[in-house]
Amino acid sequence: MAASRNSQTNKHFVHVAILERTSDDYLFVIESTGKRGVIRRPFQEFINEHQQAIAIYRSKKVLQHPEKIIQMAKTQLGQPYNLGFFEKGPGLYCSQLVLKCFEKENLFHEEPLSFGPEGTVLPHWIHYYQKLGKDIPRNEKGSSPNSLIASNQLKLIDAI
C-alpha cells in the first residue's frame, strides 16, 4: 500500500470521505468502507476508529450547490463497497463515492487506475485480484484518495 503515496505531499492516503455539517452544527462522515459499504456516522465515531492522523480538506473554489453534494451522498447510503475498484461497480469504493457526489461541481476527474509505478502491477494487487477471481482493471478509469488530493482542487484545513 505504500506505493499509493501522494508524490506531491509525500503523504500516504488510504481513505477519503465526505464531512457533513448539519444545520444544528453536528458533524457526520459519509463514507464507503470495505466492511459496511456506504454509511453515515458521527464524526467522533470516525475519529475514534481511525487512530492514525486525519487530514481535513475543503474545495479551493466556492461550491455551487454544496447541499446537493450531501443529498447525493445520502442517496448512496446502503450501497455495497466496490471491492474490485471497477468503473461500473457493483457498489462504490471510497474515492468513487466522493467523485460521484462532487460530479456536478467539476472538481475531480477520473484517470486510468494504477496498481504500481510506471505501469507495473505490485504483487499485493496481483494476489488481491486472484483472491477476488477477477482480472485487474488496468484499462479502467477511476480514482484514489491520492488522486483526489493531488488534483490541486483542495486546500488543507486541519490535521487531527
Rosetta blueprint (number, residue, H / E / L):
1 M L
2 A H
3 A H
4 S H
5 R E
6 N E
7 S L
8 Q L
9 T L
10 N L
11 K E
12 H E
13 F L
14 V L
15 H L
16 V L
17 A L
18 I E
19 L E
20 E E
21 R E
22 T L
23 S L
24 D L
25 D L
26 Y L
27 L E
28 F E
29 V E
30 I E
31 E E
32 S E
33 T E
34 G L
35 K L
36 R L
37 G E
38 V E
39 I E
40 R E
41 R E
42 P E
43 F H
44 Q H
45 E H
46 F H
47 I H
48 N H
49 E H
50 H L
51 Q L
52 Q L
53 A L
54 I L
55 A E
56 I E
57 Y E
58 R E
59 S E
60 K L
61 K L
62 V L
63 L L
64 Q L
65 H L
66 P H
67 E H
68 K H
69 I H
70 I H
71 Q H
72 M H
73 A H
74 K H
75 T H
76 Q L
77 L L
78 G L
79 Q L
80 P L
81 Y E
82 N L
83 L L
84 G L
85 F L
86 F L
87 E L
88 K L
89 G L
90 P L
91 G L
92 L E
93 Y L
94 C H
95 S H
96 Q H
97 L H
98 V H
99 L H
100 K H
101 C H
102 F L
103 E H
104 K H
105 E H
106 N L
107 L L
108 F L
109 H L
110 E L
111 E E
112 P E
113 L L
114 S L
115 F L
116 G L
117 P H
118 E H
119 G H
120 T L
121 V L
122 L L
123 P H
124 H H
125 W H
126 I H
127 H H
128 Y H
129 Y H
130 Q H
131 K H
132 L H
133 G L
134 K L
135 D L
136 I L
137 P L
138 R L
139 N L
140 E L
141 K E
142 G E
143 S L
144 S L
145 P H
146 N H
147 S H
148 L H
149 I H
150 A L
151 S L
152 N L
153 Q L
154 L E
155 K E
156 L E
157 I E
158 D E
159 A E
160 I L
